[in-house]
Amino acid sequence: MAKVQEEAALIPPEGPLPSLPWRIGRWAIQGLRTAVDCQTDRWRLWAPVAFGGGCGLYFVLKTEPPLWPLALAVLFCAGLWGAARHQRFGRAVTVPLMLLTCLAAGVSVAKLRSDNVAAPIAPATGDPVVVEGWVLDVDSPGARGARVILAPVRVRGLAPEETPIRLRVTVRGEVPRPGDAVSVFAILNPPPGPAAPGAYDFGRTAWFQSMGGVGFELGQTRWIDLPPPPWTLRLRMAVNQFRYGLAERLVERLGPREGGVAAAMTTGHESWIAQETYDTMRDSGLIHILSISGLHMAIVGGFVFFAVRFGIAAVPWLVLRVPGKKVAAWAGWAAVIAYLVISGAPPPAERAAITASVAFLAIILDRPAISMNALAVAAFAVLLLQPEAIVTPGFQMSFAATAALVALAESWPRRPREIQVPLPILIAQRAGTWVGLAILASFVAGMATSPFAMQHFNRTAVYGLPANMLSSPLADFVMMPMLALGVMLQPFGLGGPFLTVAGWGIEAIMAIGSWISRLPGAVIHTASAPVVALPVAFVGILFICLWRGRLRWLGLPLAAAVLVWPRPPAPDLWIAEAGSNAALVTGDQALMLRRVGSFSRDVWSGRRGLEAVDREGEGWICGRTHCAPDAPGPLALWWGRRAPDDQQLADLCRSAEVVSVRVELPALPDACTGRLVLDGRDYATGGSVELWRTGTGWRALWSTTARGDRPWNRLGDPDYQE
């Protein structure tokens, strides 16, 4: 009766036949109701989206919030949600309250995680100190040489409560191994901030890794004796010793080229990979192969799963007595955990292991392993353990691609099985289906991850789809399985043939990457969109994946936000953190005053869509500590660690409108009147800066303005970031 009355209310009071606008409006309302009714079992999929939104909201705050208001907000929202469910309110009330509760919980969990990892940060004194500690691991090399992760025992000049838990130090000479007790004479600084406002924040990443400083060794590493470390540290160093030894054996067996790639994919050590290999794989769209991620976990876990299941199926006695699928799932799960340990458990590998574990657990519990529900559980688990993952490209790209592929699987038509089809025709049909599905899957995953690649890396591999189509069979069925078998059988002296075949696969993939990267127009460089564009695109992609029905395509304009959002104008000047480097913008080029700090230079110029070029020798007067135009120009830079004298400072001010001095200045000469002079005090509080010329002077945007007053916002010297 109520439904009849509701439909009767839609009939207009005048005239027996409804007007055309009324019929269109009624059709739209009915269509919208039908679309909403189709989402009955989909609303819970938005819970991890709201939870991740809360985690992201914590990181965009400009000041550190106290915990107790956040906890009260969670309790209040949860109470309202519980009361609404108890009173049997409809989904129009309970769903928004559920999402609001998850949003508040995300902010609180991120705050708890930040407080839990809080650790001392090295002061920015600039004076060399002696650091004694244990080598926890060997990190990826930088432009200045090899880098190690230290667990310091003593740092001269710092009290025990002021000593950082972890340090990353660039060393000279022989590289110490994990487990060595060493003494280094180095300059320590806090982890450096962003190369430009809104750019990648290494300081924030280091904060959540409890890494309290970076340094550069001035002398030679000395091996010393130290008291035994805690058992937890000994265990971690023992694991890292095994990993480093395994990487060395792979390089020795396969050579630096193929062995370096094998070591990176197996143990996470990238010390043997040449820069040329990085560039080739990046420009071809195959760079993801070099980092341990969901692809590697899926291949290893899936290979073990199917191998064990096939082995059980091959023994009739076992088939009748053992649940082969569940036993294979347990074996695949064990393989994923073992791979996680061997890889050193970097954050991307941890996230991939959690996702794979959820899939295997679903199989054990007789649930679908590939479903949106499983993906939602995995996302919740990752964000509960690592809420900082929400702002990392790896998490964003991984879950966007996975959601797109699961949505493709959900919408893929299920055709009835053919009956009595000739074998050649059946093989041709299945092969065509698999090839077409592989192409479509690569295309869908590429489209889902392209906004994040454009925003974070400012480059798009144009031929990434054909490169992955050609390399995926080699990686999935040759390289990774043979590498896994070779590593497992190596202790028994049986891994050699498998490693050889894996080396052939690596060489073939690198040949594909080299060919693709040399094609005309292989890479497109794009400037980063405003920060708000990426969350909009993320929501659009998720709406397309999670919404059921044709209305999902309303998310397409949102998903294209990074592509179509207008880019702000590039600044006229850029000065790196601590005033160590600077650039002038001319057209689509950035004229770099120095050839140092390549990481900061490339990050900033890429975000602005500029080509970084070295300054010409003519038109500049440069020395060991400074560089200024020989005719009045926009910028003069003094990077010396000693302050210029009055005459030198006056000359700098007469040569440029903006003068940057790395150290603090006690006073300014009369020649600097009307000039913008930035010194060490400004960089100590502001970090890097971008400057725009205005009608009345200069407008500045500092990196600390974008970072806000957060626990990880203590500035270091970007020279040590490499």
N, C-alpha and C positions, 0 to 999 in steps of 0.2 A: 504494500500500500504506500509506504513512504517513497519507494522508487517511482511509482506511478505519479504521485503528487509532485515529485521533483521534476519529472519529465514534463508534466503539465505546466509547471511554472515557466518552462522555457518557451511556451507558445505565447506569442504576443496577443494582447487583449483585442487589438483591432484587426478585423478582416479575417476571413477564413484561411487565406494563403499568406504565409510569412513572406516578408520582403527579402530581396537578395542579400542585403547586408546582414539581416538577422540570421538567414540560413548559413552564411559564411561564418559568422561569429559562433553559431551553435556548433558548426562542424569543427571549428578550431578548438572550442572548449572540449568537445567530446574527444577529439584527437589527442589533446594534451592530457586529459584524464586517462585515456587508454595508455599513453606513453608512460605516465607516472605509475599506473597500476602494474606495468611490466617490470618495474624496478623493485618489486617486493623483496626479492632475495639479494638485491644489489646494494642496498643502502649501507650495509655493514662494510662493504668494500671501501667506503669513503672514510671510515674511521682512521686507518693508517695515514690517509692523505691529510686529515685534520691534525693528527698527531705530529706528522712531519711539518705541517705548517706552523704548529706551535714551536717545534724545535728551531725552525728557520726564523720565527719571530724573535726568539731569544738572541739570535746572532745579529739582527738588524737594530737592536736597541742601542742607543748611544751612551747609556749609563748602565752600570751593573745593578740589577734589581736585587732587593733582599729576598730571602727565601720564604719568609713567613706569609707575606701577602699572596704569593703564588700558590702556596699550599692551601691557604684559605679559599682562594678562587677555585681550586680543584674540588675541595670538599663542598663548596656551595653549589657548583655546577653539577657535581655528582648527586648531591642531595635532591636538586630539582629534577634531574633525570630519573632518579629512582622513584620520587614521588609521582611523577607523571606516568611512569609505567605501572605503579601500584594502583593509581586511579584509572588505569586503562584509557588514557588519552590516545588519540590517533597518532599515526606516524607524522602528521603535520606538526605535532608538538614534540614527540619523543626523538625524532631523528635530528632536528636542529639542536636539541639539548645534548644528545649523544655527541654530536660533532663539536659542540662548544666544550664539553667535558674533555674530549680528546685534545682539543686545542690547548686548553689550560694545562693538561697533563704534560703535553709536549714541552711547554715553556719550563715547567717545574723540573722535569727530568733533565733537560739540558743544563739548568742551573745546578742541579745536584751533581751532574757529571763534571761540570767545570770546577765546583768546589772540591770534588773528590780527587781530581788530578793536580790540584794546586801544589806547586813546588817552588823553591827559591829560584830566582833569576839572577844571573851574573850581572854585576854593575858595569856600566859603560865607563870604565876609567881610562882606557887606552894604554895603560901601562902593562908590560909583559909580566907574567906570573908563572910560577912553577906549579904544574898540576900533576898529582900522583893518583893513579887509579888503575882500574882493570879495563881491558879492552873487551867490551861486550860484543861488538860486532864490527864488521867492515862495511861501510856504507858505499853507495854509488860514488864514483869519483867526480870531482868538480873541475873547473878550469885551472885551478892552481895545483891539483894533484889528488892523491888518494885521501880518503876521509875515513875516520874511524869514530865509532860511538864509544865514549868512555863512561864508566861508572866511577866518578871521582871519589877518592878516599880523603884527600887533602888538597886544598887550593890555598896557596900562600896568600895571606891577607884576609881570608874569609873565615869566620867562625863556623863550627860544624852546622849550626842551624841556618847559616847563610849559604852553605855549599849546595850547588845544584845537584839534582839526582842524576841527570844525564847531561853530557856535553858532546857536541859534534866538532871534531878537530881535524883540520887539514894538516897532514903530516908530510915531512920530507924524508927522502931516502927510503930505506927498507920499511915496508908496511908491516906493522905488528899484526899478529894473528889473534883471533878471539881466545880469551883466556890468559893473555899475557899481562903481566904487571909492568907498567911503564911509567916513566916520568917525562913530561914534555914541558918545554919553555915556550909559552905561547901568549899571544894577545887574545883576551877573551872579551866578548861583547854579548849583550842580550841578543836573542834571535831577531834578525832584521824585520822591519815592517814592509808594507807593500811598496813596490817600485813606483807606483802612482796611486792616486786616490781611487779606491774601488778595485784595485788589482788584487792578484793572488796574495794572501796574507800568510807568509811563512811563519810569522810569530804566533799566529793563532793555531796553526798546525802543530808547531813545537809545544805550545802550551798543553794541548791534549795528549801529547806524547811524553809529558813531564820532562821535556828537554829544556834546560835552563840557560843554555848559552851556546855560542859557536865561537870557534877560535882558529887561529892560524899559527902553526908552529914556526918559531924563528930559528931554532937550532936543530939538533939531531935527537931522535928518540933514544932514550936510555931505558934499558931493561933493569928492573929493580926487584927487591923482595918486599912483599907486603903481607900483613896478617891475613889468614884465610877469610874469604868473604862469606856472607850468609849463604845457606844452602840453596835458597831460591836463585841467587845470582850464580852460584856454581852450576846449577842445573841449566840455566839459560845459556851460560858460556859453553857448557859441554855440548848442548844442541847446536850452537852456532859453530863450534869447532868441527863437528861432523858435517854441517852444511858447507863450510868453507873448504874442508878437505874433499868433499864430493865434487864441488865446483872445480877445484884444481884438477881432479882426476878426469873430469869430463873435458876440460880444456886440453889436458895432456893427450887424451885419447883422440879427440876430434880436431885439434888445432885451435888457434885463437879465434878464427872467424866463426866456424860452425860451433865449436865448443863454447865460445862466449855466449852465443844465443841459447844453446842447450843449458848452460849454467844458469842463465837468467830465468828461463822458463821452469827450471827444476828447483833451484835454491833461492831465487830472487837476487843473486849477486850479479851486478851489471858491470863489474870492474873490467871485464875483458871485451866489452862491446865498443867498437870504434865509433867515433862521431859520424863517420860516413854511413855506417850501417843504420844509426838512428835516423839520419836525414832521409835515407832511402826508404825505410819502412814507414816513416811519418808521411812523406809526400805521396806514397802509394796507397795510404789508408790501411796499412798492415801493422801499425805501431802497437796495436793492442796485443799482438802475438808476443811481444817482448815482456809484457808485464803479467804477473800471475793474477788472473781475474776469474770471472764466472765461466768463461770459455774453457779455461784449463781445468777447473774443478769439474765441469760437466763432462769433459772428455775422459778424465781419469776415473771419476766415479762411475760414469756410464760404461766405460770399457770393462771395469771390474764387475759391474752389475751384470752385464750381458755375458761376460766370460764365465762367471760362476753359474749363472742360470743355464747356460748352454752345457756346462760340465755336468750339472745335476741332471739335466734332461737326457744326457747321453748315457746315463747309468740307470737302467730300468728299476733296479732295486731301490735306488735313492728316490726316484720319481714317486714311487708309491708310498714312501715313508717320510719324506721331507718336503715342507712347503718351499719349493724352489724359489718362488718370487720373493718371499720374505727373507730367506737366507741370503739371496743375492743382494737384497736391499741392505741387510746388515753388513755384508762384505763391502758394498759400495760406500756405505757410510764410514766404515773403518778406513777405506782407502782415502776418502776425503780428509779425515782427521789426520792421517799420516802425512798426506801431501801438505796440509796446513802447517804441520810441525817442521817438515823439511824446508818449506818455503820461508820460514822465519816468521810466519804469522803477521805480515804487514796488514794494515787496515783493509785494503781491497780484498786480500785473500780471506781475511776473517769474514767479511760480508758475503763473499762467494760461498764460503764453507757453511755459513748459517743458512743461506738460501738452499744449498744442496742438501743440507741436513733436514730441512723442513720437507723437501721433496721425498727423501728416503723414508722419513718418519710417516709421511702420508701413505706410502706403499705398505709399510708395516702395519698401519692401522686400517688397511683396506679402504683408503680414500684415494681420489684421483691425485696423482703426483703433479700433473700440469693443469692447474686451474687458477682462477683469479683468487679463490679463497686461500690456496696455498701461498700464492704470491703475497697476499695481504698479511698472512701470518709471518712470512719471512721479512717483510718490510717492518712490521711491528717489532720483531725480535732484533733486527739490526739497529733500529732507532732506539730501542730501549737500552742496548748495550753501548751504542756509539751514536748518540744524538748529533754529534758534530758532523756525521757523515752527510747530513742533509745539504750542507753547503759545499760538498766535494764533487768534482765532475764525475768521478768514478761511480758513486752511488746514483747520481742523477741519470747518467747515461745507461747504466746497467738496468735499473728498474724501469726506465722508460722503454728501452728495447724489449725487455722481458714482457712487460705489460702489452706492448704492441703485438708481440708474437703470440701470446696467449689469446688475445682478442682475435687474431687471425685464425688460430686453431678453433676457437669457439664458433666463428662464422663460416668455417670451411664446410662446404656441403658434403654430406655423407651419402655416397652413392651405394646402391645395392651391389652385392657381390655378383660377379659374372658366374654363370653356370656353363661348364663344359666349353670354355674358351680355349682354342689351340694355344699351346705353350709359346710359340714365337709371338703371336699377337698379344698374349698376356704380358710377356716380358717387355715388349715395345710400349704397351700401355702404362705399365708400372714405371718404366724408366722415364717416359715422358712426364708422368705425373710427378715423380720425384724431382726431376730437373726443373720443371715449372714451379713446384713448391719451393725448392731451394732458391730459385731466382726471386720469387715473390717474397720469401722470408728475408733475404738479404736486403731487398729494396725497402721492405717495411721497417726493419731494424735500422737501416741507414737513415730513413726519413725521421724516425723517432729520435735518433741521437744527433741529427744535424744541428738543431738549435743550440745544443750544449757545446758542440764542437766549435760553432761559429762564435759563441759568446766567450768561452773560456780560452780557446786556443787560436782564435782569429784566423783560421785557415780551414779550407774544405778540400779534401782530396777528391777531385772530380771523378776520377776513375776508381774510386774505392770499391764500387759494386763489382765490376769485372775482376778487380784484383782479389777480392775476397771469394768470388765465385771460383776462380782458378786455384786459389791456395787452400780453401776450406777442405776439399777432399784429402789433400796431402797432409794438412794439419790434423784432421779428425781421424783418419784411418791409417796414416803412416807415421808421421813424426811423433805425436804425443803417445800413441800406444807403444811404439818401438822404444821410445825414450823411457817410458814407465817400466817396460819389461827389462830393458838394459840396466836401469838403476837397481831394480829389485834383484836381478840375477848376478850383478857385478860382484858381490861378496863371494859368490861361489865359483867365480871365474868363467861364467857362462854368458855374461852380458855383452861381450865384444861384438858378435854379429848383429845383435839388435841395435846397439849404439851406432854401428856403421850404417845400417839402413836409416836410422833416425837422422844421421848426418847428411845422407843423400836427400832426405825430405827437406831438411833445413836449407841445403844448398839450392834446391829447386824453388822453394818459397822465396829465398833471397833473390834468385834470378828473376822470378816474376815481379817482385817489388822493384828491382832495378830497371826492368823494362818499362813498367807502368810509370815510374817516377820520371822517366825521361821523355814521356809523351808530351806533345805541345799542350800547354794550358793544364798541366796535371794538378796544379794547386791554385786556388783562388783565395786571396787574402781579403778579409773583411774586418771592419772596425767593430768593436763591441757596442751593443745597444745599451741604453740606460738600464740600470740595475733592475728596474721593475719589469722589464720586458721578459726576462727569463722565467720568473714565477708565473707570469701570465701564460707563456708558452707551455710550461709544465702542466698547468691546470687544463689547458686546452687539449694536450695530448692525453691526459688521464680521462678527461670527459669523453673523448672519442673511444677510448679503450673500455671504460667502465660502464658507460650508458648503454642501455639495450634499446635498439630501435633506430629508425632513421634520423631521429633528432640528434644523434651522436655527432652528426656532421656540423652541428652548430659550433662545435669546438674547433673546427678547422681554422677559422680566422684567428682565434686565440693562439692556436699552435704555431701560426706563422708570425707571431708577434716579433720575434727576434729578427726575422728576415725583413719585415716591412716597417719596423719602428724607425722613425727619423733619428739619424745620428746627430749628436750635438757637435758644434764646430770644434775643431782641434785647437788646443792652446797655442799661443805664440812662443812660449818658452816652457821648458821642463828642466827642473833641477832635481837630481837624485838625492836620496836620503843622505844626510851629513854633508851635502854639498860636494860630493866627490866627483860628480860628472854633470853635464848639462847638455841641452840641445836647443837649437833654433829651428822653428818650423817654417819652411819655404815651400808653398804648394803642397804636394803630396810627399815631400821628403823631410826627414828630420836630420839636420846637420849636427853631428855629434862632435863635441869639443875634445873628447878623450876616447882612447881605445880601451878603457877599463870598464869593469862592471857590465859585461856583455849580457848577463841574465836580466838585470834591471833595464838595460837599454832595449832588449828585444821584447820584454814584457810590455813596457810602456808604448813603444812604437807600434807593436802589434795591436794593442787595444785601441789606438787612435787611427789605425789603418794607414800608417806612414811607413815609408821605406827609410831605414836608418842608414845613413852614409857618413863616412869620415869627412871631416873638414879638409879643405884644401890648404896647402902651405901658404899660398899668397893671400894677403889681406888680414893676416893675423900675426901678432907678436906673442910668442909663447916661449916659456921656459920650463924648468923642472917643477915649478910650483904654481904656475899661473898661465892663463891664456886670455888675451884681450884683442879686440879688433884694432888694426892700425889706423883706422878712421872711425869717427863716432858711430857706434853701432848699438844694438839692443842689449848685449850681455857681455860681461867680463867675469871670469871664474878664477878664484884663488883656492887651490886645493891643498896647499902646503899645511903641515901640522903646526907650523909657527906663524904667528900673526905678521902681516906685512907692516913695515914701518910707515910713518906718515907720508913720506914721499911716494912710496909704492902704492899706498891706498889712494892717494890723490890722483896718481896717474891712471889707476883703474877707473876712478869715478869720472875723470875727464874723457875716458874712451867709451863709456857705455851708460845706458839709461838704468840698467839693473846690474848691480855688483853683488856677487856671491862670494862670501869668505867662509871657509870651513870652520875656523876657530872664532872664539868670542873676541869682540873688539872693545877696547876700553872707551874709545871716543872716536868721533868722526872729524876729519879735517873740513875746512870750509869748502873745498872743492866738491864734497859729497852733498852739498845742499841741493835739494831738488832731485836727488837720485834715490832710487829704491835700493837700500843696502840690506842684505840678508846675511846674518852671521851665525855662529855656532849656537847661540841661544835660540834662534828661530828654529834651526834644524833639530835641536834637542827636544823641543816641544811640539814641532809640527811634522817632522819626517820629510818626505818628498813633497814637492810642490809643483803645481801647474799654474801658469800665469797667462792671462788674457789682457791685451791692451784695450783700454777704454778711452773715452773722450777726456776723462779727468785724471788718468793715470793707469794703474794696473790692478786687476782683480786676481786674487790668489785663492787657490783651493789646495789645502794641505791634506796629506793622507790621514793624519790623526783626526781631522774633522769627519772623515768617512768612517774611521774605526770607532770613534767615541772613546769614552773613558772606561776601558775594559781591562780585566786582569792581565791580558797578554800584550797590552799596549805599552811596552817599554822598548825604546828604540835602540838598535844596534847599528853597526857599520855594514852597509851592503857589500863592501869589498869582501867580506867573509861569507857571504851567502853562496858563493860559488865553491 
